[in-house]
Amino acid sequence: MYIRPVPRRRCILLPSPLPRERSSERRSEMMGALPDGKRRAYTTVLTVMQIMEKKGLLAHKREGMAHVYQPKVAARQVLRPLMRDLLRNFFGGNASTAMQYLLDEAKIDRDELEQIRKLINEYDHQAGPKGGGK
């Protein structure tokens, strides 16, 4: 399989769960919420959050000595173009190839697999007999 080179893109670290699912966070709280679990320097997290604020993804307000950050956009607004680019650039636009890779590489337990089945069934039901889901 040939994978064409992808131009270097902006990259941001998203906490898990995604920002819209949290009401507000202090920088120190955000440090523990990064999905890869790696410990990062306080200044690293601060820099990333400042970049996210400049890009219009976060806003902050001051509470005493702390800056409390809140999301300005829904996670879907961030994830939609990322997923579209990932699908196009790495999987040639083929969603089934992407899903096969995820199933092969991710550690998926039975509960999560059942949730994936439910999502596919719901999508299939919404798409109807001629396709054309969401």
Number of C-alpha atoms within 10 A of each C-alpha: 4 6 9 9 8 10 7 6 6 5 8 10 12 18 16 15 12 17 21 16 12 13 10 19 18 17 18 14 11 20 20 15 17 18 13 11 10 10 10 11 9 12 10 11 18 16 11 15 22 17 14 19 17 11 10 12 21 20 19 18 12 10 9 7 6 13 16 20 23 19 21 15 14 13 16 12 10 13 12 11 11 12 12 12 15 15 17 14 15 16 18 14 14 11 13 11 14 17 12 10 12 12 12 10 9 8 10 13 8 9 9 11 13 12 11 13 12 12 12 12 12 12 15 14 12 13 13 10 8 6 11 10 11 6
